[in-house]
Amino acid sequence: MRGSAPEGCPSWRAWGRRSLRPRRSFTAEFKAEIVELCRRGDRSVGQVAKDFDLTETAVRLWVSQAEVDAGERDGLTSSEREELAALRRENRRLPEDVEVLKRATAFFVKETR
């Protein structure tokens, strides 16, 4: 049955939480090496992932992103993703800046009267 919990486990969510591994980060160089291993074709993506104790999903995403960056596939390149993330951070900060300026203006208007 799809989505059912393993025997002896009260719920799927509880099982999922126990099986999570800590989030890891990898250098761009390491990812590039993994992508190159996958592209050579000597080993499958699954085997490369297993050999380096990575999730197959992560490796597939790295390969896919490398294809986008190389222009072999449509999508946002890594630099476009970074720029988008920076713009989103700035957009979250701008309303706070506007609020500070409104308060400062109100303060100085009061002081000059």
C-alpha positions as YAML, in Angstrom:
chain: A
units: angstrom
residues:
- id: 1
  name: MET
  ca: [0.00, 0.00, 0.00]
- id: 2
  name: ARG
  ca: [1.47, 3.35, -1.07]
- id: 3
  name: GLY
  ca: [2.17, 5.78, 1.76]
- id: 4
  name: SER
  ca: [1.57, 3.29, 4.54]
- id: 5
  name: ALA
  ca: [3.82, 3.17, 7.58]
- id: 6
  name: PRO
  ca: [6.16, 0.26, 8.12]
- id: 7
  name: GLU
  ca: [4.96, -2.38, 10.55]
- id: 8
  name: GLY
  ca: [5.22, -1.38, 14.20]
- id: 9
  name: CYS
  ca: [5.30, 2.32, 13.37]
- id: 10
  name: PRO
  ca: [2.35, 4.45, 14.51]
- id: 11
  name: SER
  ca: [2.31, 6.79, 11.53]
- id: 12
  name: TRP
  ca: [4.12, 7.62, 8.32]
- id: 13
  name: ARG
  ca: [5.06, 11.08, 9.57]
- id: 14
  name: ALA
  ca: [6.63, 9.73, 12.73]
- id: 15
  name: TRP
  ca: [8.60, 7.21, 10.66]
- id: 16
  name: GLY
  ca: [9.71, 9.93, 8.26]
- id: 17
  name: ARG
  ca: [11.00, 12.16, 11.05]
- id: 18
  name: ARG
  ca: [13.10, 9.37, 12.52]
- id: 19
  name: SER
  ca: [14.72, 8.55, 9.20]
- id: 20
  name: LEU
  ca: [15.80, 12.08, 8.29]
- id: 21
  name: ARG
  ca: [19.52, 12.63, 8.08]
- id: 22
  name: PRO
  ca: [21.05, 15.99, 8.98]
- id: 23
  name: ARG
  ca: [21.13, 18.50, 6.14]
- id: 24
  name: ARG
  ca: [24.56, 18.63, 4.56]
- id: 25
  name: SER
  ca: [26.10, 21.20, 2.25]
- id: 26
  name: PHE
  ca: [28.59, 20.50, -0.50]
- id: 27
  name: THR
  ca: [31.05, 22.67, -2.38]
- id: 28
  name: ALA
  ca: [30.48, 23.54, -6.01]
- id: 29
  name: GLU
  ca: [33.65, 21.62, -6.86]
- id: 30
  name: PHE
  ca: [32.36, 18.45, -5.19]
- id: 31
  name: LYS
  ca: [29.03, 18.71, -7.02]
- id: 32
  name: ALA
  ca: [30.85, 19.24, -10.33]
- id: 33
  name: GLU
  ca: [32.92, 16.11, -9.72]
- id: 34
  name: ILE
  ca: [29.80, 14.07, -8.95]
- id: 35
  name: VAL
  ca: [28.08, 15.41, -12.08]
- id: 36
  name: GLU
  ca: [31.14, 14.52, -14.16]
- id: 37
  name: LEU
  ca: [31.12, 10.96, -12.80]
- id: 38
  name: CYS
  ca: [27.46, 10.64, -13.77]
- id: 39
  name: ARG
  ca: [28.04, 12.06, -17.25]
- id: 40
  name: ARG
  ca: [30.89, 9.68, -18.01]
- id: 41
  name: GLY
  ca: [28.41, 6.85, -17.98]
- id: 42
  name: ASP
  ca: [30.64, 4.37, -16.14]
- id: 43
  name: ARG
  ca: [28.14, 4.20, -13.29]
- id: 44
  name: SER
  ca: [24.46, 5.01, -12.95]
- id: 45
  name: VAL
  ca: [23.26, 8.03, -10.99]
- id: 46
  name: GLY
  ca: [22.01, 5.66, -8.33]
- id: 47
  name: GLN
  ca: [25.36, 3.92, -8.03]
- id: 48
  name: VAL
  ca: [27.27, 7.22, -7.81]
- id: 49
  name: ALA
  ca: [24.87, 8.39, -5.11]
- id: 50
  name: LYS
  ca: [25.31, 5.14, -3.19]
- id: 51
  name: ASP
  ca: [29.12, 5.21, -3.54]
- id: 52
  name: PHE
  ca: [29.32, 8.72, -2.06]
- id: 53
  name: ASP
  ca: [26.52, 8.31, 0.52]
- id: 54
  name: LEU
  ca: [24.31, 10.87, -1.24]
- id: 55
  name: THR
  ca: [20.62, 10.80, -2.02]
- id: 56
  name: GLU
  ca: [19.80, 9.89, -5.57]
- id: 57
  name: THR
  ca: [17.42, 12.83, -5.74]
- id: 58
  name: ALA
  ca: [20.18, 15.30, -4.85]
- id: 59
  name: VAL
  ca: [22.53, 13.87, -7.47]
- id: 60
  name: ARG
  ca: [19.80, 13.99, -10.12]
- id: 61
  name: LEU
  ca: [19.12, 17.64, -9.24]
- id: 62
  name: TRP
  ca: [22.83, 18.46, -9.53]
- id: 63
  name: VAL
  ca: [23.02, 16.78, -12.94]
- id: 64
  name: SER
  ca: [19.87, 18.58, -14.08]
- id: 65
  name: GLN
  ca: [21.18, 21.96, -12.89]
- id: 66
  name: ALA
  ca: [24.49, 21.34, -14.66]
- id: 67
  name: GLU
  ca: [22.57, 20.68, -17.88]
- id: 68
  name: VAL
  ca: [20.68, 23.97, -17.44]
- id: 69
  name: ASP
  ca: [23.93, 25.85, -16.74]
- id: 70
  name: ALA
  ca: [25.48, 24.32, -19.88]
- id: 71
  name: GLY
  ca: [22.50, 25.38, -22.00]
- id: 72
  name: GLU
  ca: [21.45, 21.80, -22.67]
- id: 73
  name: ARG
  ca: [18.12, 22.17, -20.90]
- id: 74
  name: ASP
  ca: [15.64, 25.00, -20.24]
- id: 75
  name: GLY
  ca: [15.43, 26.54, -16.79]
- id: 76
  name: LEU
  ca: [17.09, 29.06, -14.50]
- id: 77
  name: THR
  ca: [20.87, 28.91, -14.44]
- id: 78
  name: SER
  ca: [22.70, 28.86, -11.12]
- id: 79
  name: SER
  ca: [23.60, 32.55, -11.44]
- id: 80
  name: GLU
  ca: [19.96, 33.41, -12.23]
- id: 81
  name: ARG
  ca: [18.85, 31.44, -9.18]
- id: 82
  name: GLU
  ca: [21.34, 33.32, -6.99]
- id: 83
  name: GLU
  ca: [20.16, 36.66, -8.39]
- id: 84
  name: LEU
  ca: [16.52, 35.70, -7.83]
- id: 85
  name: ALA
  ca: [17.24, 34.71, -4.23]
- id: 86
  name: ALA
  ca: [19.05, 38.02, -3.63]
- id: 87
  name: LEU
  ca: [16.15, 39.99, -5.11]
- id: 88
  name: ARG
  ca: [13.65, 38.12, -2.96]
- id: 89
  name: ARG
  ca: [15.71, 38.87, 0.16]
- id: 90
  name: GLU
  ca: [15.82, 42.54, -0.81]
- id: 91
  name: ASN
  ca: [12.07, 42.60, -1.45]
- id: 92
  name: ARG
  ca: [11.45, 41.18, 2.04]
- id: 93
  name: ARG
  ca: [13.67, 43.88, 3.55]
- id: 94
  name: LEU
  ca: [12.26, 46.88, 1.65]
- id: 95
  name: PRO
  ca: [8.96, 47.19, 3.59]
- id: 96
  name: GLU
  ca: [10.98, 47.31, 6.82]
- id: 97
  name: ASP
  ca: [13.12, 50.11, 5.38]
- id: 98
  name: VAL
  ca: [10.02, 52.03, 4.32]
- id: 99
  name: GLU
  ca: [8.58, 51.66, 7.83]
- id: 100
  name: VAL
  ca: [11.78, 53.03, 9.40]
- id: 101
  name: LEU
  ca: [11.71, 55.99, 7.02]
- id: 102
  name: LYS
  ca: [8.05, 56.70, 7.83]
- id: 103
  name: ARG
  ca: [8.81, 56.72, 11.56]
- id: 104
  name: ALA
  ca: [11.86, 58.94, 11.08]
- id: 105
  name: THR
  ca: [9.83, 61.37, 8.99]
- id: 106
  name: ALA
  ca: [7.06, 61.48, 11.58]
- id: 107
  name: PHE
  ca: [9.64, 62.07, 14.32]
- id: 108
  name: PHE
  ca: [11.32, 64.97, 12.50]
- id: 109
  name: VAL
  ca: [7.97, 66.53, 11.58]
- id: 110
  name: LYS
  ca: [7.04, 66.52, 15.28]
- id: 111
  name: GLU
  ca: [10.41, 67.99, 16.28]
- id: 112
  name: THR
  ca: [10.21, 70.89, 13.82]
- id: 113
  name: ARG
  ca: [6.78, 72.09, 15.01]
...
